[in-house]
C-alpha cells in the first residue's frame, strides 16, 4: 500500500511539472482575455490623450498668432521709442 501511494505521489508530481511546463490552457485563455481588455482600454486612453494634445496644440497656435500680432506692435513701438507701461493693454 505504501509503495502504491509513493508511486501515485511521484506520478502526480511529474504531471504537475508537465502542466507547469506546458501551461494551463484555461488560465492562459483567461490571462489573454484580461490582457486584451487592458490593451483596448489603453488604446482608448491613448486616443483620448492624442485628441487632447491636438486640441491643446491648436490653442497654443491660436495664442501664438494672437500674441504674435501684439508682439509685432510692441517691436514697432520699441524701435520708434514710444514704449509705455501699458503697451499690452
N, CA, C and O atoms as a printed pandas DataFrame, in Angstrom:
     atom_number atom_name residue_name chain_id  residue_number  x_coord  y_coord  z_coord
0              1         N          UNK        A               1    0.823   -1.182    0.000
1              2        CA          UNK        A               1    0.000    0.000    0.000
2              3         C          UNK        A               1    0.873    1.254    0.000
3              4         O          UNK        A               1    0.597    2.202   -0.736
4              5         N          UNK        A               2    1.928    1.265    0.825
5              6        CA          UNK        A               2    2.804    2.425    0.862
6              7         C          UNK        A               2    3.493    2.636   -0.474
7              8         O          UNK        A               2    3.697    3.772   -0.902
8              9         N          UNK        A               3    3.846    1.561   -1.123
9             10        CA          UNK        A               3    4.525    1.706   -2.408
10            11         C          UNK        A               3    3.586    2.271   -3.464
11            12         O          UNK        A               3    4.016    3.048   -4.317
12            13         N          UNK        A               4    2.304    1.892   -3.422
13            14        CA          UNK        A               4    1.333    2.427   -4.370
14            15         C          UNK        A               4    1.140    3.928   -4.139
15            16         O          UNK        A               4    1.047    4.698   -5.096
16            17         N          UNK        A               5    1.082    4.338   -2.886
17            18        CA          UNK        A               5    0.922    5.752   -2.566
18            19         C          UNK        A               5    2.151    6.521   -3.030
19            20         O          UNK        A               5    2.045    7.622   -3.570
20            21         N          UNK        A               6    3.315    5.926   -2.810
21            22        CA          UNK        A               6    4.556    6.571   -3.226
22            23         C          UNK        A               6    4.599    6.731   -4.750
23            24         O          UNK        A               6    5.007    7.775   -5.259
24            25         N          UNK        A               7    4.177    5.698   -5.464
25            26        CA          UNK        A               7    4.152    5.753   -6.930
26            27         C          UNK        A               7    3.140    6.799   -7.406
27            28         O          UNK        A               7    3.413    7.555   -8.339
28            29         N          UNK        A               8    1.982    6.836   -6.764
29            30        CA          UNK        A               8    0.961    7.810   -7.140
30            31         C          UNK        A               8    1.448    9.236   -6.884
31            32         O          UNK        A               8    1.199   10.131   -7.692
32            33         N          UNK        A               9    2.137    9.451   -5.769
33            34        CA          UNK        A               9    2.701   10.774   -5.475
34            35         C          UNK        A               9    3.708   11.176   -6.548
35            36         O          UNK        A               9    3.739   12.324   -6.991
36            37         N          UNK        A              10    4.519   10.223   -6.954
37            38        CA          UNK        A              10    5.519   10.504   -7.991
38            39         C          UNK        A              10    4.840   10.845   -9.326
39            40         O          UNK        A              10    5.281   11.750  -10.034
40            41         N          UNK        A              11    3.778   10.127   -9.664
41            42        CA          UNK        A              11    3.040   10.384  -10.906
42            43         C          UNK        A              11    2.413   11.780  -10.856
43            44         O          UNK        A              11    2.470   12.534  -11.827
44            45         N          UNK        A              12    1.816   12.109   -9.713
45            46        CA          UNK        A              12    1.194   13.431   -9.559
46            47         C          UNK        A              12    2.252   14.532   -9.680
47            48         O          UNK        A              12    2.013   15.559  -10.314
48            49         N          UNK        A              13    3.411   14.315   -9.076
49            50        CA          UNK        A              13    4.493   15.302   -9.157
50            51         C          UNK        A              13    4.930   15.516  -10.590
51            52         O          UNK        A              13    5.112   16.652  -11.027
52            53         N          UNK        A              14    5.098   14.429  -11.319
53            54        CA          UNK        A              14    5.530   14.513  -12.724
54            55         C          UNK        A              14    4.476   15.235  -13.559
55            56         O          UNK        A              14    4.809   16.083  -14.387
56            57         N          UNK        A              15    3.213   14.901  -13.344
57            58        CA          UNK        A              15    2.136   15.551  -14.106
58            59         C          UNK        A              15    2.050   17.039  -13.771
59            60         O          UNK        A              15    1.792   17.863  -14.649
60            61         N          UNK        A              16    2.262   17.376  -12.516
61            62        CA          UNK        A              16    2.237   18.779  -12.127
62            63         C          UNK        A              16    3.367   19.540  -12.815
63            64         O          UNK        A              16    3.175   20.676  -13.249
64            65         N          UNK        A              17    4.532   18.927  -12.916
65            66        CA          UNK        A              17    5.644   19.570  -13.622
66            67         C          UNK        A              17    5.314   19.768  -15.093
67            68         O          UNK        A              17    5.638   20.806  -15.669
68            69         N          UNK        A              18    4.681   18.791  -15.695
69            70        CA          UNK        A              18    4.302   18.918  -17.114
70            71         C          UNK        A              18    3.298   20.047  -17.306
71            72         O          UNK        A              18    3.396   20.819  -18.260
72            73         N          UNK        A              19    2.341   20.139  -16.405
73            74        CA          UNK        A              19    1.352   21.215  -16.512
74            75         C          UNK        A              19    2.049   22.563  -16.394
75            76         O          UNK        A              19    1.727   23.498  -17.127
76            77         N          UNK        A              20    3.004   22.665  -15.474
77            78        CA          UNK        A              20    3.748   23.920  -15.342
78            79         C          UNK        A              20    4.525   24.233  -16.610
79            80         O          UNK        A              20    4.585   25.386  -17.038
80            81         N          UNK        A              21    5.126   23.200  -17.215
81            82        CA          UNK        A              21    5.899   23.411  -18.434
82            83         C          UNK        A              21    5.003   23.794  -19.607
83            84         O          UNK        A              21    5.307   24.726  -20.350
84            85         N          UNK        A              22    3.917   23.082  -19.766
85            86        CA          UNK        A              22    3.016   23.304  -20.907
86            87         C          UNK        A              22    2.137   24.515  -20.666
87            88         O          UNK        A              22    1.891   25.296  -21.584
88            89         N          UNK        A              23    1.673   24.675  -19.476
89            90        CA          UNK        A              23    0.777   25.772  -19.146
90            91         C          UNK        A              23   -0.668   25.306  -19.175
91            92         O          UNK        A              23   -1.050   24.462  -19.985
92            93         N          UNK        A              24   -1.443   25.858  -18.297
93            94        CA          UNK        A              24   -2.862   25.530  -18.217
94            95         C          UNK        A              24   -3.597   26.336  -19.284
95            96         O          UNK        A              24   -3.626   27.564  -19.211
96            97         N          UNK        A              25   -4.190   25.667  -20.272
97            98        CA          UNK        A              25   -4.859   26.393  -21.362
98            99         C          UNK        A              25   -5.978   27.319  -20.872
99           100         O          UNK        A              25   -6.138   28.424  -21.391
100          101         N          UNK        A              26   -6.732   26.883  -19.900
101          102        CA          UNK        A              26   -7.810   27.725  -19.375
102          103         C          UNK        A              26   -7.264   29.000  -18.752
103          104         O          UNK        A              26   -7.786   30.091  -18.982
104          105         N          UNK        A              27   -6.223   28.851  -17.972
105          106        CA          UNK        A              27   -5.590   30.010  -17.336
106          107         C          UNK        A              27   -5.016   30.945  -18.400
107          108         O          UNK        A              27   -5.174   32.163  -18.324
108          109         N          UNK        A              28   -4.344   30.352  -19.398
109          110        CA          UNK        A              28   -3.744   31.175  -20.453
110          111         C          UNK        A              28   -4.808   31.921  -21.252
111          112         O          UNK        A              28   -4.590   33.065  -21.653
112          113         N          UNK        A              29   -5.953   31.287  -21.487
113          114        CA          UNK        A              29   -7.045   31.963  -22.206
114          115         C          UNK        A              29   -7.585   33.133  -21.382
115          116         O          UNK        A              29   -7.808   34.222  -21.911
116          117         N          UNK        A              30   -7.795   32.898  -20.079
117          118        CA          UNK        A              30   -8.294   33.968  -19.213
118          119         C          UNK        A              30   -7.295   35.130  -19.154
119          120         O          UNK        A              30   -7.673   36.298  -19.245
120          121         N          UNK        A              31   -6.027   34.785  -19.002
121          122        CA          UNK        A              31   -4.981   35.808  -18.928
122          123         C          UNK        A              31   -4.924   36.594  -20.243
123          124         O          UNK        A              31   -4.780   37.817  -20.233
124          125         N          UNK        A              32   -5.034   35.898  -21.355
125          126        CA          UNK        A              32   -5.024   36.546  -22.666
126          127         C          UNK        A              32   -6.218   37.498  -22.800
127          128         O          UNK        A              32   -6.069   38.612  -23.303
128          129         N          UNK        A              33   -7.401   37.063  -22.353
129          130        CA          UNK        A              33   -8.587   37.912  -22.417
130          131         C          UNK        A              33   -8.400   39.160  -21.548
131          132         O          UNK        A              33   -8.775   40.260  -21.953
132          133         N          UNK        A              34   -7.822   38.989  -20.356
133          134        CA          UNK        A              34   -7.566   40.131  -19.478
134          135         C          UNK        A              34   -6.602   41.121  -20.132
135          136         O          UNK        A              34   -6.822   42.332  -20.097
136          137         N          UNK        A              35   -5.550   40.600  -20.719
137          138        CA          UNK        A              35   -4.557   41.466  -21.360
138          139         C          UNK        A              35   -5.143   42.187  -22.578
139          140         O          UNK        A              35   -4.825   43.349  -22.828
140          141         N          UNK        A              36   -5.998   41.493  -23.331
141          142        CA          UNK        A              36   -6.655   42.141  -24.467
142          143         C          UNK        A              36   -7.576   43.263  -24.003
143          144         O          UNK        A              36   -7.656   44.311  -24.644
144          145         N          UNK        A              37   -8.273   43.042  -22.885
145          146        CA          UNK        A              37   -9.144   44.088  -22.338
146          147         C          UNK        A              37   -8.311   45.290  -21.893
147          148         O          UNK        A              37   -8.691   46.434  -22.142
148          149         N          UNK        A              38   -7.175   45.035  -21.235
149          150        CA          UNK        A              38   -6.286   46.122  -20.825
150          151         C          UNK        A              38   -5.768   46.882  -22.041
151          152         O          UNK        A              38   -5.676   48.109  -22.022
152          153         N          UNK        A              39   -5.434   46.149  -23.094
153          154        CA          UNK        A              39   -4.936   46.780  -24.318
154          155         C          UNK        A              39   -6.001   47.680  -24.935
155          156         O          UNK        A              39   -5.697   48.784  -25.387
156          157         N          UNK        A              40   -7.241   47.217  -24.955
157          158        CA          UNK        A              40   -8.327   48.019  -25.514
158          159         C          UNK        A              40   -8.510   49.309  -24.714
159          160         O          UNK        A              40   -8.692   50.382  -25.290
160          161         N          UNK        A              41   -8.462   49.199  -23.386
161          162        CA          UNK        A              41   -8.591   50.391  -22.536
162          163         C          UNK        A              41   -7.430   51.337  -22.797
163          164         O          UNK        A              41   -7.630   52.546  -22.916
164          165         N          UNK        A              42   -6.232   50.804  -22.886
165          166        CA          UNK        A              42   -5.050   51.640  -23.140
166          167         C          UNK        A              42   -5.146   52.342  -24.487
167          168         O          UNK        A              42   -4.768   53.507  -24.613
168          169         N          UNK        A              43   -5.643   51.646  -25.478
169          170        CA          UNK        A              43   -5.790   52.268  -26.802
170          171         C          UNK        A              43   -6.791   53.409  -26.772
171          172         O          UNK        A              43   -6.570   54.452  -27.386
172          173         N          UNK        A              44   -7.917   53.207  -26.041
173          174        CA          UNK        A              44   -8.906   54.285  -25.925
174          175         C          UNK        A              44   -8.312   55.484  -25.191
175          176         O          UNK        A              44   -8.515   56.629  -25.594
176          177         N          UNK        A              45   -7.579   55.214  -24.112
177          178        CA          UNK        A              45   -6.954   56.303  -23.363
178          179         C          UNK        A              45   -5.930   57.043  -24.217
179          180         O          UNK        A              45   -5.851   58.271  -24.173
180          181         N          UNK        A              46   -5.155   56.304  -24.983
181          182        CA          UNK        A              46   -4.154   56.918  -25.858
182          183         C          UNK        A              46   -4.826   57.790  -26.911
183          184         O          UNK        A              46   -4.364   58.896  -27.193
184          185         N          UNK        A              47   -5.902   57.298  -27.486
185          186        CA          UNK        A              47   -6.629   58.076  -28.490
186          187         C          UNK        A              47   -7.165   59.365  -27.872
187          188         O          UNK        A              47   -7.092   60.428  -28.489
188          189         N          UNK        A              48   -7.706   59.273  -26.648
189          190        CA          UNK        A              48   -8.225   60.465  -25.970
190          191         C          UNK        A              48   -7.104   61.457  -25.675
191          192         O          UNK        A              48   -7.268   62.663  -25.858
192          193         N          UNK        A              49   -5.970   60.944  -25.219
193          194        CA          UNK        A              49   -4.833   61.818  -24.936
194          195         C          UNK        A              49   -4.333   62.503  -26.210
195          196         O          UNK        A              49   -3.940   63.669  -26.174
196          197         N          UNK        A              50   -4.346   61.792  -27.319
197          198        CA          UNK        A              50   -3.918   62.400  -28.587
198          199         C          UNK        A              50   -4.881   63.498  -29.022
199          200         O          UNK        A              50   -4.458   64.539  -29.526
200          201         N          UNK        A              51   -6.197   63.260  -28.823
201          202        CA          UNK        A              51   -7.175   64.304  -29.153
202          203         C          UNK        A              51   -6.967   65.529  -28.264
203          204         O          UNK        A              51   -7.010   66.666  -28.734
204          205         N          UNK        A              52   -6.741   65.279  -26.971
205          206        CA          UNK        A              52   -6.489   66.389  -26.046
206          207         C          UNK        A              52   -5.240   67.157  -26.445
207          208         O          UNK        A              52   -5.232   68.388  -26.420
208          209         N          UNK        A              53   -4.194   66.445  -26.810
209          210        CA          UNK        A              53   -2.951   67.086  -27.230
210          211         C          UNK        A              53   -3.172   67.935  -28.477
211          212         O          UNK        A              53   -2.671   69.055  -28.575
212          213         N          UNK        A              54   -3.917   67.396  -29.414
213          214        CA          UNK        A              54   -4.204   68.135  -30.643
214          215         C          UNK        A              54   -4.976   69.417  -30.328
215          216         O          UNK        A              54   -4.686   70.478  -30.882
216          217         N          UNK        A              55   -5.964   69.308  -29.432
217          218        CA          UNK        A              55   -6.730   70.495  -29.038
218          219         C          UNK        A              55   -5.824   71.538  -28.385
219          220         O          UNK        A              55   -5.922   72.730  -28.676
220          221         N          UNK        A              56   -4.948   71.074  -27.504
221          222        CA          UNK        A              56   -4.034   71.999  -26.833
222          223         C          UNK        A              56   -3.053   72.638  -27.811
223          224         O          UNK        A              56   -2.713   73.814  -27.678
224          225         N          UNK        A              57   -2.602   71.866  -28.788
225          226        CA          UNK        A              57   -1.701   72.434  -29.793
226          227         C          UNK        A              57   -2.403   73.515  -30.605
227          228         O          UNK        A              57   -1.800   74.533  -30.944
228          229         N          UNK        A              58   -3.685   73.293  -30.917
229          230        CA          UNK        A              58   -4.458   74.314  -31.629
230          231         C          UNK        A              58   -4.594   75.578  -30.788
231          232         O          UNK        A              58   -4.459   76.690  -31.299
232          233         N          UNK        A              59   -4.861   75.402  -29.497
233          234        CA          UNK        A              59   -4.992   76.554  -28.601
234          235         C          UNK        A              59   -3.678   77.326  -28.535
235          236         O          UNK        A              59   -3.674   78.555  -28.601
236          237         N          UNK        A              60   -2.578   76.616  -28.407
237          238        CA          UNK        A              60   -1.261   77.263  -28.346
238          239         C          UNK        A              60   -0.997   78.016  -29.641
239          240         O          UNK        A              60   -0.495   79.140  -29.615
240          241         N          UNK        A              61   -1.331   77.409  -30.767
241          242        CA          UNK        A              61   -1.113   78.081  -32.052
242          243         C          UNK        A              61   -1.951   79.349  -32.151
243          244         O          UNK        A              61   -1.475   80.377  -32.634
244          245         N          UNK        A              62   -3.209   79.274  -31.690
245          246        CA          UNK        A              62   -4.066   80.468  -31.693
246          247         C          UNK        A              62   -3.481   81.556  -30.798
247          248         O          UNK        A              62   -3.489   82.733  -31.158
248          249         N          UNK        A              63   -2.973   81.161  -29.633
249          250        CA          UNK        A              63   -2.366   82.140  -28.723
250          251         C          UNK        A              63   -1.111   82.743  -29.337
251          252         O          UNK        A              63   -0.869   83.943  -29.207
252          253         N          UNK        A              64   -0.314   81.919  -30.005
253          254        CA          UNK        A              64    0.887   82.443  -30.653
254          255         C          UNK        A              64    0.509   83.445  -31.728
255          256         O          UNK        A              64    1.152   84.486  -31.863
256          257         N          UNK        A              65   -0.526   83.141  -32.490
257          258        CA          UNK        A              65   -0.975   84.052  -33.540
258          259         C          UNK        A              65   -1.435   85.365  -32.930
259          260         O          UNK        A              65   -1.080   86.443  -33.408
260          261         N          UNK        A              66   -2.234   85.265  -31.863
261          262        CA          UNK        A              66   -2.723   86.467  -31.192
262          263         C          UNK        A              66   -1.573   87.258  -30.591
263          264         O          UNK        A              66   -1.502   88.476  -30.756
264          265         N          UNK        A              67   -0.682   86.580  -29.903
265          266        CA          UNK        A              67    0.443   87.249  -29.270
266          267         C          UNK        A              67    1.439   87.751  -30.317
267          268         O          UNK        A              67    2.112   88.759  -30.104
268          269         N          UNK        A              68    1.530   87.054  -31.433
269          270        CA          UNK        A              68    2.431   87.480  -32.497
270          271         C          UNK        A              68    2.054   88.842  -33.025
271          272         O          UNK        A              68    2.930   89.670  -33.274
272          273         N          UNK        A              69    0.771   89.093  -33.202
273          274        CA          UNK        A              69    0.335   90.404  -33.690
274          275         C          UNK        A              69    0.593   91.463  -32.628
275          276         O          UNK        A              69    0.961   92.589  -32.960
276          277         N          UNK        A              70    0.410   91.125  -31.370
277          278        CA          UNK        A              70    0.715   92.079  -30.296
278          279         C          UNK        A              70    2.221   92.319  -30.204
279          280         O          UNK        A              70    2.662   93.451  -30.012
280          281         N          UNK        A              71    3.005   91.252  -30.343
281          282        CA          UNK        A              71    4.461   91.398  -30.281
282          283         C          UNK        A              71    4.976   92.276  -31.421
283          284         O          UNK        A              71    5.921   93.045  -31.241
284          285         N          UNK        A              72    4.354   92.160  -32.588
285          286        CA          UNK        A              72    4.784   92.991  -33.721
286          287         C          UNK        A              72    4.554   94.458  -33.394
287          288         O          UNK        A              72    5.410   95.298  -33.669
288          289         N          UNK        A              73    3.390   94.775  -32.803
289          290        CA          UNK        A              73    3.119   96.154  -32.399
290          291         C          UNK        A              73    4.124   96.609  -31.345
291          292         O          UNK        A              73    4.605   97.742  -31.387
292          293         N          UNK        A              74    4.431   95.746  -30.424
293          294        CA          UNK        A              74    5.377   96.037  -29.351
294          295         C          UNK        A              74    6.756   96.353  -29.930
295          296         O          UNK        A              74    7.405   97.314  -29.519
296          297         N          UNK        A              75    7.195   95.536  -30.885
297          298        CA          UNK        A              75    8.506   95.754  -31.513
298          299         C          UNK        A              75    8.545   97.093  -32.242
299          300         O          UNK        A              75    9.558   97.792  -32.192
300          301         N          UNK        A              76    7.467   97.456  -32.912
301          302        CA          UNK        A              76    7.423   98.731  -33.627
302          303         C          UNK        A              76    7.544   99.882  -32.646
303          304         O          UNK        A              76    8.267  100.842  -32.911
304          305         N          UNK        A              77    6.854   99.805  -31.522
305          306        CA          UNK        A              77    6.922  100.863  -30.509
306          307         C          UNK        A              77    8.315  100.987  -29.904
307          308         O          UNK        A              77    8.774  102.088  -29.598
308          309         N          UNK        A              78    8.984   99.842  -29.734
309          310        CA          UNK        A              78   10.343   99.880  -29.190
310          311         C          UNK        A              78   11.262  100.604  -30.175
311          312         O          UNK        A              78   12.058  101.454  -29.777
312          313         N          UNK        A              79   11.151  100.268  -31.446
313          314        CA          UNK        A              79   12.016  100.885  -32.460
314          315         C          UNK        A              79   11.780  102.382  -32.561
315          316         O          UNK        A              79   12.712  103.158  -32.774
316          317         N          UNK        A              80   10.525  102.778  -32.406
317          318        CA          UNK        A              80   10.210  104.196  -32.525
318          319         C          UNK        A              80   10.450  104.936  -31.213
319          320         O          UNK        A              80   10.391  106.165  -31.186
320          321         N          UNK        A              81   10.717  104.217  -30.128
321          322        CA          UNK        A              81   10.945  104.851  -28.842
322          323         C          UNK        A              81    9.681  105.269  -28.140
323          324         O          UNK        A              81    9.716  106.154  -27.285
324          325         N          UNK        A              82    8.566  104.658  -28.475
325          326        CA          UNK        A              82    7.271  105.014  -27.906
326          327         C          UNK        A              82    6.791  103.967  -26.908
327          328         O          UNK        A              82    5.586  103.762  -26.769
328          329         N          UNK        A              83    7.688  103.315  -26.225
329          330        CA          UNK        A              83    7.314  102.261  -25.288
330          331         C          UNK        A              83    6.689  102.876  -24.051
331          332         O          UNK        A              83    7.276  103.758  -23.423
332          333         N          UNK        A              84    5.509  102.414  -23.704
333          334        CA          UNK        A              84    4.835  102.895  -22.491
334          335         C          UNK        A              84    4.545  101.715  -21.589
335          336         O          UNK        A              84    4.664  100.559  -21.996
336          337         N          UNK        A              85    4.163  102.017  -20.358
337          338        CA          UNK        A              85    3.874  100.935  -19.405
338          339         C          UNK        A              85    2.655  100.132  -19.801
339          340         O          UNK        A              85    2.566   98.956  -19.448
340          341         N          UNK        A              86    1.729  100.705  -20.506
341          342        CA          UNK        A              86    0.511   99.991  -20.882
342          343         C          UNK        A              86    0.555   99.562  -22.344
343          344         O          UNK        A              86   -0.450   99.664  -23.047
344          345         N          UNK        A              87    1.689   99.092  -22.802
345          346        CA          UNK        A              87    1.844   98.732  -24.208
346          347         C          UNK        A              87    1.034   97.509  -24.613
347          348         O          UNK        A              87    0.738   97.330  -25.794
348          349         N          UNK        A              88    0.669   96.664  -23.651
349          350        CA          UNK        A              88   -0.110   95.462  -23.992
350          351         C          UNK        A              88   -1.592   95.609  -23.686
351          352         O          UNK        A              88   -2.337   94.637  -23.813
352          353         N          UNK        A              89   -2.024   96.746  -23.304
353          354        CA          UNK        A              89   -3.447   96.892  -22.961
354          355         C          UNK        A              89   -4.214   97.547  -24.053
355          356         O          UNK        A              89   -5.422   97.745  -23.926
